[in-house]
Structure formats: C-alpha cells, structure tokens
Amino acid sequence: MERALAVLGHPERRLPPVVHVAGTNGKGSTCAFLRAIGEAAGLRVHVFTSPHLVHFHERVRLAGRLVSDADLTAALEEAEARNAGEPITVFEITTAAAFLLFSRVPADLLVLEVGLGGRLDATNVVDRPAATAITSVSMDHMDFLGETLGAIAAEKAGIIKPGVPCATGTQPAAAMDAIARIAAERGAPLLMRGRDWRCDSGADGLHYADARGTLDLPPPALPGPHQAENAGIAIAALRAWNPSWLSDIAIARGIAAAEWPARLQRLRRALAAKLPAGFELWLDGGHNAGAGLALAAHLPSWRDKPLHLVIGMKKGKASAEFLRPILPFATSVHAVAEPGQHLAMPVEDIVAASGGIAQPGPTVAEALAHIARDQPPGRVLICGSLYLAGEVLKAEGATLA
C-alpha cells in the first residue's frame, strides 16, 4: 500500500480528518452513526466501507453522495496504471483509488472502515487520524487474525496511533486486555464503555454520559439493543476528538437519522409481497458468533409473533456458533443458498449445523413460499451472510443511495 500510494503522490496525506473504525461486529453501524452525526452538523462526509451489498460503488461515498461509476472507474484505472503491474490485491487497489478520490474532493470528515483486522489492513496507512474506534471483537477470520480473542483483538488494535483517542465498547476480558495493552504502549487515551462512558437504552431513547456531561438522545434509527453500544462508540470517539462542529443537537439528529442496510432492516417491496397479510419480512447480514448473540438479545422483543428464520451463510463461517443462540426463538427454520451468492455454504451443511432443525429452502423464494403455505403469520428474518443480504436486496428491488 505504501508503495502504491507513493506512486500516486501520497493521497493518504491529503485527507480530511479521519475517524478510523475496526472491530468484528458493529463497524458498519458505527460508521453509519458517525456519518449521520457529521451530516447533521452540516459537514461534507466521505465514507469508505466494505463489502458492498448490491453495487460495488457503495463502498465509496464522496462528500455525502455515492461515487459515480465513471469517477470510480477512472480512479481505479489511474491507480492500476501507476501501479504498473506490481502485485496488489483487489481491496488494496480499491483503497488506493478511494484515497485518490478522497484527496481530490473537498470534505470535512472521512469515516474510514477497516476491511479485515487492522494492523496490516490496507486502510492502516493513515498516520494521524483524529480518532479511532474498536467495536465488538469476537471470533472471526481466524485463518488471518489468530486463533484466540486476544490475538484477534491485538490485530484490530493495530489501528491505534500514538496520542490519538480510541473509543471501544464492552469487550471480552481477553480482547480488552490486548486493546488496553496496545493503547498504553502507544500513549493513546482509551475510552472504555462502563469506565469512561456509558450509553443506556430507555423507554424514551438513549442516555449517554462521559466526563464532558450527559446527553438525552432519541432512539437510534437502527433497531436492536446492540445499537446503543455502536452509537455510544461513535459519540465517545467524536467527543474525545472534540471538533468545533460537534454539538448536542447534531449528535441527537444523527442518532435518529442513521441508515445502514441489512442491519435488522424491514423489507416492504418485491419479496415482502410474496408473503400473505400478517407477515413481516426482515433482513440482517450478521454472520458470526457475536452477531448471533446480538440478534438473540433482540429476539425476545419479537415474542409477540412466530419467528421464521431463513438462513444462508458463507463457506468457512462458524455456522453452528451463529445459529445456537437464535434457534430457540424460531418457530421454523429454512436453510438457503442463493444462485448468485458468493461462496455460499451448501444447504445441507447449514441443516447439519442446526442439528437437523432446519429444512432445505433451498432458495429464499422457495423458503418464503413454504412459510406462506405452511406456517402461521409472523416475522420472517433472513440472515447469516452479507453476501446473501446483497442477493436479497437485489431481489427486493432495493435502491441504495
């Protein structure tokens, strides 16, 4: 990355203030809250996230708008030409092209999401971000990041920079120990939930508190109890940075306006129309053990109706660990693999991971037909993979802007 950026004239040195976000689960939601708060303050906000759901250009947002196909193509071609055939991955060349665009389009803030890990991630070339954030760490990508929570957390904590504040949420002890050790080694103020800040859900919304004072906030636009933590991490990082534009009003408006598709998203279009009256259709891209626990924390609030799960996962994921906490809430379970789904786990493997509880879909459309014909009206939750979520949003006819 350093070589590729050098031949491009070091665009990573000409960026607006950066908030760099790592973690296993919650990165995208935290980025959505950061973006929404910045835009509520009237800022032009760049955003870099991955993976995309429907269209590749979703990964790059320039000053509030998704990059055009033409501009992204031109930047990728320029980066490829300057790279002159040297070895580079797709994510690395995409990151280089994004930095090129971010350096050329004026903005006030860049929300930068890590692709994988942190220490060796392509985004970790920004020497002095304004703040960093580490969301929930759990077991995932063990073949790249390590076999223990401590090892994985240490890789995530590789984004921590000397003297730059880092906000983090509640973490398992092994993960927090690794994060705290690296923050201490680098002299970076570490803002821990429960010690340095808190964010609690109430009947009327969120109550946030840190050393600067308290905030009574509206309910977050993103559903699920875990979003209180993601919102709190975003607020803690921004308040530690303490930019002049940050106001209590901007925070409140941003928390209430944040958008992030495939995170407990209610679907109401083409696929939803396949279900009879009385059904609701929901979509979530969670795909690992931590995501399963986060979903399980939300599902008790859905006890008023039967829950029908439609599960599709990526090969190599710990499907049993994801399924274990959510299966007890399900009235029915269908395993699916969409024809266009990247690296889809075979349906029979998902059935096996469920202990034989799931029945083959084998596709989303067929699963919905089975549910509509055989099951009582209730909520249908499609989950297990961001790649599946992308295929579902395509079938739904969703437009991501």
Secondary structure as UniProt FT lines:
FT   HELIX           2..7
FT   TURN            8..9
FT   HELIX           11..13
FT   STRAND          18..22
FT   HELIX           27..40
FT   TURN            41..42
FT   STRAND          45..48
FT   HELIX           56..59
FT   STRAND          60..62
FT   TURN            63..64
FT   STRAND          65..66
FT   HELIX           69..83
FT   TURN            84..85
FT   HELIX           90..104
FT   STRAND          109..113
FT   TURN            119..120
FT   TURN            122..125
FT   STRAND          131..134
FT   HELIX           142..145
FT   HELIX           149..156
FT   HELIX           157..159
FT   TURN            162..163
FT   STRAND          166..168
FT   HELIX           173..185
FT   TURN            186..187
FT   STRAND          190..193
FT   TURN            194..196
FT   STRAND          197..202
FT   TURN            203..204
FT   STRAND          205..210
FT   TURN            211..212
FT   STRAND          213..217
FT   TURN            225..226
FT   HELIX           227..241
FT   TURN            244..245
FT   HELIX           248..257
FT   TURN            261..262
FT   STRAND          265..267
FT   TURN            270..271
FT   HELIX           272..274
FT   TURN            277..278
FT   STRAND          280..283
FT   HELIX           289..298
FT   HELIX           299..302
FT   TURN            303..304
FT   STRAND          307..311
FT   TURN            315..316
FT   HELIX           319..323
FT   TURN            324..326
FT   HELIX           327..329
FT   STRAND          332..335
FT   TURN            339..340
FT   TURN            342..343
FT   HELIX           347..353
FT   TURN            354..356
FT   STRAND          359..360
FT   HELIX           364..374
FT   STRAND          379..383
FT   HELIX           386..396
//
